[in-house]
Structures are given as structure tokens and as C-alpha cells.
Amino acid sequence: MAGDEGFYAAAERRIEYFTVGAGIAGAAAAALLGNVRGGWGVACGAALAWINFRWMKQGVGALAKLGTAQGGREKPRVPRSVYFKFLGRYALLLGAAYVILFRFHTPAWSVVAGLLAVVAGVVIELLLQIFGIVQSREAGSANGDA
């Protein structure tokens, strides 16, 4: 089970890297096509997607630890700070998106395209796993590759 946790943690790290890479590639493509504001919007949207992914990962990790620590209780207690982090994440992201769109006059399509960088990161990770480019340690040692 501990090997699985390491495998999943590595997959989450790769998704973060792929999200940043997709954001940089999208921003560069938009800027090279002559839309500098669009490139800025893609970069900002990708940064927001990356922050959202990290905070969501941290929140889920905190809930998992709470669930494990309070496993024997009939009614587990969830601290209010966990709720605040989950809801505060959305408020902060909406506020940042508002500023990016309406104060800097960035095209909406570019911010949405940047927000989809996390989807690109997940798809790349899935393709790596489907085609066997990334394997768990157990599968590699069972095949004699380790």
C-alpha cells in the first residue's frame, strides 16, 4: 500500500508539471500568433488552474488524515478551517479571474484556455499510464525491470 501512495504522489507531481508545461506552451502559442493579451490570459489561467489543483490536493489530503485519525468515532469532527480552505479557494480564484478579465482587459477565451491546462496535464498523465511509459514499482519489479 505504501508503494501505491508513492506512485500516486508521483503522478500528482507529474500532473502539476504537465499543467505548467501546457500553460507555458499555450501562452507562447497565443503570443506567437500575435495576441500578447491572449498569451497573458492563458498564462494567468494556467497559474490559477495550478494553484487550484495544489490547494484541492492539500484539502483532500487533510480530510484523508482527519478521517484516518478519527476512524473509530461515530461522528468525526471536521475543523472549520478545512471548510474555509475549500470555500476560500473558490472565492480567491473568482476574485483573481475577475481582476484578470475586467481590470487587465484580457480576452475571456484565453483565461478559459489557461484553466484547461490542468485537463491537459491529466490527459498527458493518463496517456503515459495507458501506453505503459510510467508504471508502478510493483509492476516494474514483477516484470524484472527494477
Protein Blocks (a to p, Z undefined) as FASTA:
>chain_A
ZZmmmmmmmmmmmmmmmmmmmmmmmmmmmmmnopaklmmmmmmmmmmmmmmmmmmmmmmm
mmmmmmmmmmmpmbdcddfklmmmmmmmmmmmmmmmmmmmmmnopafklmmmmmmmmmmm
mmmmmmmmmnomaccfklmmmnopZZ
